[in-house]
Amino acid sequence: MRDSFLNDGFFKSLDSSVKDVSEAETLPPECYTSEDFFEFEKDALFNREWLCVGREDWVKKPGDFFTVSHIGEPLIISRTKDGELKALSAVCQHRAMLVAEGHGNAKAFVCPYHHWTYGLDGRLVGAPAMSKTCSFNRDDVKLPELRTETWLGFVFVNFDANAEPLAPRLTQITEALENYDLLNAEGPFPDAPSQYPWNWKVMMENNNDGYHATRLHKGPLHDFIPSELAVFPDMPDGAAGYMRFNGTLHADAAFNPLQKAVLPVFPKLTDEERRRALFANIPPTLSLVVTSDMIIYLILHAESANSHSMTMGYLVAPGAMSVPLFEDKMAFNMNAAMEITEQDLHVDELVQVGLKSRFAPRGRYSWQERAQSDLNIWLVSRYQDAWTRLNGQ
């Protein structure tokens, strides 16, 4: 590692970011801007944590597949003929060509370069003109496989074969989402990820920042959900995520010009749930924005210290996609959501510029930024453990 700041003193200094939000300060700017730190972070986080890749209903039928990338690793998520969910490397084990792109349904994955063919489970089933190659055994070759886990219909993968299961560490968030019935919620396959020139943590922080909302988004599209109504539940030790409830000024509030749900409300919601929004993060890849008639999910794909991409999709109550004028009503919601999002994106880009400045601070938090200190608690323990491992090696 070239950067001299990666030393015992630097990692000890992170202790000040895991105090109570009333005392904590932000992470050092280098955590967002240094490529050497990002290389460290890949091993500390992305090689060991559960990474969201999409929804299970994207691969309902045998042969269904989609492709995704995390930290530059191209992956295939597929449904085998036996109905098993698989997460495979998309890299051909011959000359490293990608064997699949996009999404669809296939009987097998055929490398377009030399036509090596892999079954839906990753086994090599065809390799033309290899009979004269010494000691080549087709049965010895397969696409590398990752562990998978599903949680409320979301699919996660892990590069670490020994990683602790995810779902048992999300109990509190699971309970908070129970009445939204995410397993049966509906939604289309989302558009391709959009690229952004800033660090993934800047986006993750913004996705659950109650402090800026009343200020940056002031106006009729957002005034019904004031920042001072934010509540941050305590998470148990070892939790794999954190969340914020934010009260609303009326029931069934929604991010649209009417400030009111126009799609069917999730039918099991309590009166309390209908008078608040829920923001949940499962770092390092998934954010949820939950209202009474729609859930927006944001899947982050870290690429470098200064860039990432993000997949944005939505879920609605079972049957909602069949109601009259669904597309028009969804457009009504999404147009407003995108107006708010554009404000966020502009700020996020300028934050990354500021973080590169010699004057970039380690600032202090408002109580309304509790989600940011919760993220720091999740991050710093992993950073410090990884530094200890690295020194031990």
C-alpha positions in Angstrom: 0.0 0.0 0.0 1.5 3.4 -1.0 -0.5 5.7 1.3 1.4 6.2 4.5 -1.8 7.0 6.3 -2.7 3.3 6.4 -1.1 2.6 9.7 -2.0 1.7 13.3 -2.6 5.3 14.2 -5.1 5.8 11.3 -7.2 2.8 12.3 -7.1 3.8 15.9 -8.4 7.2 15.0 -11.6 5.6 13.7 -12.6 5.0 17.3 -14.0 8.6 17.4 -16.5 7.6 14.7 -18.2 4.9 16.7 -19.1 6.9 19.7 -22.7 7.9 20.5 -24.0 10.2 17.7 -23.8 13.2 20.2 -20.1 12.7 20.4 -19.0 11.0 17.2 -17.3 12.5 14.2 -17.3 11.5 10.6 -14.9 9.1 9.0 -11.6 10.5 7.6 -12.0 11.8 4.1 -9.4 9.2 2.8 -12.0 6.5 3.5 -14.0 7.9 0.6 -11.2 9.1 -1.8 -8.1 6.9 -1.6 -7.8 4.1 -4.1 -5.4 2.3 -1.7 -8.1 2.4 1.0 -10.6 1.0 -1.5 -8.3 -1.9 -2.2 -8.1 -2.5 1.6 -11.9 -2.1 1.8 -12.5 -4.8 -0.8 -10.9 -7.4 1.4 -12.3 -5.9 4.7 -15.9 -5.7 3.4 -16.7 -6.9 -0.1 -14.9 -10.2 0.0 -16.5 -11.1 3.3 -20.0 -9.6 3.5 -23.3 -10.5 1.9 -23.8 -8.5 -1.3 -27.3 -8.0 -2.7 -27.6 -8.9 -6.4 -31.3 -8.7 -7.1 -34.7 -10.3 -6.5 -35.4 -14.0 -6.5 -38.4 -13.5 -8.8 -36.1 -12.4 -11.5 -35.2 -16.1 -11.9 -38.5 -17.9 -11.4 -38.3 -20.6 -14.0 -35.5 -23.1 -14.8 -33.1 -21.5 -17.2 -33.8 -17.9 -16.0 -30.7 -15.9 -15.3 -29.4 -12.4 -14.9 -25.9 -11.0 -14.6 -24.5 -8.5 -12.1 -21.1 -7.2 -11.0 -19.7 -6.3 -7.6 -16.1 -4.9 -7.2 -15.4 -5.7 -10.8 -16.4 -9.4 -10.5 -18.9 -10.4 -13.2 -21.5 -12.9 -11.9 -24.4 -15.0 -13.2 -27.4 -15.7 -11.0 -29.3 -18.6 -12.5 -32.1 -21.1 -11.8 -31.1 -24.7 -12.6 -33.2 -27.4 -14.2 -33.8 -28.7 -10.7 -35.0 -25.4 -9.4 -31.8 -24.6 -7.5 -30.6 -21.0 -7.2 -26.9 -20.6 -8.3 -24.5 -17.7 -8.2 -21.6 -18.3 -10.6 -18.6 -16.5 -12.0 -19.4 -15.3 -15.5 -15.8 -15.8 -16.5 -15.0 -18.7 -18.9 -12.4 -20.9 -17.5 -10.7 -21.1 -20.9 -9.6 -17.6 -21.9 -11.6 -15.4 -19.5 -14.3 -14.3 -21.9 -17.7 -13.6 -20.3 -20.1 -16.4 -20.9 -23.3 -14.4 -20.3 -24.6 -10.8 -20.5 -27.8 -9.1 -19.5 -30.7 -11.4 -18.5 -33.0 -14.0 -20.0 -33.6 -17.7 -20.2 -31.0 -20.2 -21.4 -30.5 -23.9 -21.7 -26.8 -23.4 -21.1 -24.2 -20.7 -21.0 -22.1 -20.7 -24.2 -18.9 -18.7 -24.4 -19.2 -16.8 -27.7 -15.5 -16.8 -28.2 -14.6 -20.5 -28.5 -18.0 -22.1 -27.6 -17.1 -23.7 -24.4 -20.5 -24.6 -22.9 -21.5 -24.6 -19.3 -24.7 -26.0 -17.7 -26.9 -23.9 -15.6 -25.1 -25.2 -12.6 -21.7 -24.1 -13.9 -20.4 -27.5 -15.0 -18.5 -27.6 -18.3 -20.5 -29.7 -20.7 -18.8 -28.9 -24.0 -15.3 -27.9 -25.1 -14.6 -28.2 -28.8 -11.4 -29.6 -30.2 -9.8 -30.2 -26.8 -9.1 -33.9 -27.4 -5.4 -33.3 -28.2 -4.8 -31.2 -25.1 -2.7 -33.2 -22.6 -4.3 -34.0 -19.3 -7.4 -32.1 -20.0 -10.5 -33.5 -18.3 -13.8 -31.7 -18.9 -15.1 -32.9 -15.6 -12.4 -30.9 -13.8 -13.7 -27.6 -15.1 -16.7 -25.5 -13.8 -17.6 -21.9 -13.3 -16.6 -20.9 -9.8 -19.6 -20.8 -7.4 -20.5 -18.4 -4.6 -22.7 -18.9 -1.6 -26.2 -17.6 -1.9 -28.8 -16.6 0.7 -32.3 -15.1 0.2 -33.9 -12.6 2.5 -37.5 -11.3 2.0 -37.1 -12.1 -1.7 -33.7 -10.4 -2.2 -30.8 -12.6 -3.3 -27.4 -12.1 -1.7 -24.1 -13.7 -2.5 -20.9 -14.0 -0.6 -17.3 -14.6 -1.7 -16.4 -16.0 1.7 -17.4 -19.7 2.0 -17.3 -19.4 5.8 -19.3 -16.2 6.3 -21.9 -16.1 9.0 -25.5 -16.4 7.7 -27.2 -13.1 7.0 -30.9 -13.5 7.9 -30.4 -14.2 11.6 -28.6 -10.9 12.0 -31.5 -9.0 10.4 -34.3 -10.1 12.8 -35.3 -6.6 13.9 -35.5 -5.2 10.3 -37.3 -8.4 9.2 -40.0 -7.8 11.9 -40.3 -4.1 10.9 -41.0 -5.2 7.3 -43.3 -8.1 8.1 -46.5 -6.4 7.1 -45.2 -5.3 3.8 -45.0 -8.9 2.6 -41.9 -8.4 0.6 -41.8 -12.1 -0.4 -45.0 -11.6 -2.4 -44.5 -8.0 -3.4 -44.5 -7.3 -7.2 -42.2 -5.3 -9.4 -40.7 -5.3 -12.9 -37.1 -6.1 -13.8 -35.3 -2.8 -13.3 -33.3 -0.8 -15.8 -29.5 -1.3 -16.1 -27.4 0.2 -13.3 -26.6 3.9 -13.5 -23.0 5.1 -13.1 -22.0 7.8 -10.5 -18.6 9.4 -9.9 -18.5 9.2 -6.1 -17.8 6.7 -3.4 -20.4 4.1 -2.6 -20.6 5.2 1.1 -21.6 8.7 0.1 -24.6 7.1 -1.6 -25.3 4.7 1.2 -25.2 7.6 3.7 -27.6 9.8 1.7 -30.1 6.9 1.2 -30.8 7.0 5.0 -30.0 10.6 6.0 -32.9 12.1 7.9 -31.0 15.4 8.6 -31.0 16.8 5.0 -34.5 15.8 4.0 -36.5 18.8 5.4 -33.8 21.2 4.1 -32.5 20.0 0.7 -36.0 18.7 -0.3 -38.0 21.5 1.2 -41.2 21.8 -0.9 -44.6 20.1 -1.5 -43.0 16.8 -2.6 -41.4 16.2 0.8 -42.8 18.5 3.5 -45.1 15.8 4.8 -42.2 13.9 6.3 -40.3 16.3 8.5 -36.8 15.5 9.8 -37.7 16.1 13.4 -40.1 13.1 13.3 -37.1 10.7 12.7 -36.7 7.8 15.1 -33.7 5.5 15.2 -34.3 2.0 16.8 -31.4 0.5 18.6 -30.0 -2.5 16.8 -28.7 -5.5 18.7 -25.0 -6.2 18.8 -23.8 -7.9 15.6 -26.8 -6.7 13.5 -26.2 -6.8 9.8 -28.2 -3.6 9.2 -29.9 -0.6 10.7 -33.0 1.5 10.1 -34.9 4.7 10.6 -38.6 5.3 11.1 -39.8 8.7 10.0 -43.3 9.9 11.0 -45.5 11.6 8.4 -48.0 14.4 8.9 -50.9 12.2 7.6 -51.6 8.6 6.9 -50.6 6.9 3.6 -48.2 9.7 2.7 -46.4 9.3 -0.6 -43.7 11.1 -2.6 -45.9 12.7 -5.3 -47.7 16.0 -5.8 -50.8 14.8 -3.9 -48.6 13.6 -1.0 -51.0 10.7 -0.8 -50.8 7.0 -1.9 -52.3 6.5 -5.4 -51.5 2.7 -5.5 -53.1 0.0 -3.3 -51.7 0.2 0.2 -50.0 -2.9 1.5 -53.0 -4.6 3.1 -51.6 -5.8 6.4 -50.2 -2.4 7.6 -51.2 -1.2 11.0 -52.4 2.4 11.6 -49.0 3.2 13.0 -47.2 1.9 9.9 -49.4 3.9 7.7 -48.3 7.1 9.4 -44.6 6.6 8.9 -42.0 5.8 6.3 -39.2 3.2 6.9 -35.6 3.6 5.7 -33.4 0.5 6.0 -29.8 -0.2 5.0 -28.1 -3.6 4.7 -24.6 -2.5 4.0 -22.6 -2.6 1.9 -25.1 -2.9 -1.0 -28.8 -2.5 -0.2 -31.0 0.4 0.8 -34.8 0.4 1.1 -37.2 3.3 1.1 -40.6 2.0 2.3 -43.9 3.8 2.2 -47.4 2.5 2.5 -48.0 1.9 -1.2 -44.5 1.4 -2.7 -41.0 0.2 -1.8 -38.0 1.6 -3.7 -34.8 -0.6 -3.5 -31.4 0.6 -4.3 -28.6 -1.9 -4.9 -25.1 -0.4 -4.8 -22.2 -1.8 -6.9 -18.8 -0.4 -5.6 -16.3 0.0 -8.4 -13.5 2.2 -7.1 -12.9 4.8 -4.4 -14.4 7.4 -6.6 -17.1 5.6 -8.5 -20.0 3.1 -8.2 -23.1 2.2 -10.0 -26.6 1.7 -8.6 -29.6 -0.4 -9.6 -33.0 1.2 -8.7 -36.2 -0.8 -8.7 -39.6 -0.8 -7.0 -42.0 -3.2 -5.3 -45.8 -2.8 -4.8 -48.5 -4.8 -3.0 -49.5 -8.1 -4.5 -52.0 -7.4 -7.3 -51.2 -3.7 -7.5 -49.7 -4.0 -11.0 -53.1 -5.2 -12.3 -55.1 -2.2 -11.1 -56.5 0.2 -13.7 -54.0 2.9 -14.9 -51.2 1.3 -12.9 -48.5 2.5 -15.3 -49.8 6.1 -15.1 -50.0 6.0 -11.3 -46.5 4.6 -11.0 -45.2 7.2 -13.4 -46.9 9.8 -11.2 -45.0 8.5 -8.2 -41.7 7.9 -9.9 -41.6 11.3 -11.6 -41.7 12.9 -8.1 -39.3 10.4 -6.7 -36.8 11.2 -9.5 -37.1 15.0 -8.9 -36.1 14.3 -5.3 -33.4 11.9 -6.4 -31.9 14.5 -8.7 -31.4 16.8 -5.8 -29.7 14.0 -3.9 -27.4 13.1 -6.8 -26.3 16.7 -7.3 -25.4 17.0 -3.6 -23.6 13.6 -3.6 -21.4 14.5 -6.5 -20.3 17.8 -4.8 -19.7 16.0 -1.5 -17.2 13.8 -3.3 -15.5 16.9 -4.7 -15.4 18.4 -1.2 -14.0 15.1 0.3 -10.9 15.5 -1.9 -10.2 19.0 -0.6 -7.3 19.6 1.7 -9.9 21.4 3.9 -12.2 18.4 4.1 -13.2 17.9 7.8 -14.0 15.2 10.2 -17.3 16.8 11.1 -19.8 16.4 13.9 -23.3 14.9 13.6 -26.8 16.1 14.4 -29.1 13.7 16.3 -31.0 13.4 13.0 -27.9 11.7 11.5 -28.0 8.7 13.7 -28.1 6.4 10.7 -24.7 7.7 9.7 -23.1 6.8 13.0 -24.9 3.4 12.8 -23.2 2.9 9.5 -19.8 3.9 11.0 -20.3 1.3 13.8 -20.9 -1.4 11.1 -17.9 -0.2 9.1 -15.2 0.5 11.7 -15.4 -2.9 13.4 -14.8 -4.5 10.1 -12.0 -2.1 9.1 -10.2 -2.6 12.4 -10.6 -6.4 12.3 -9.2 -6.5 8.7 -6.2 -4.3 9.7 -5.5 -6.6 12.6 -5.7 -9.6 10.2 -3.4 -7.9 7.7 -0.8 -7.1 10.4 -1.0 -10.7 11.7 -0.2 -11.9 8.2 
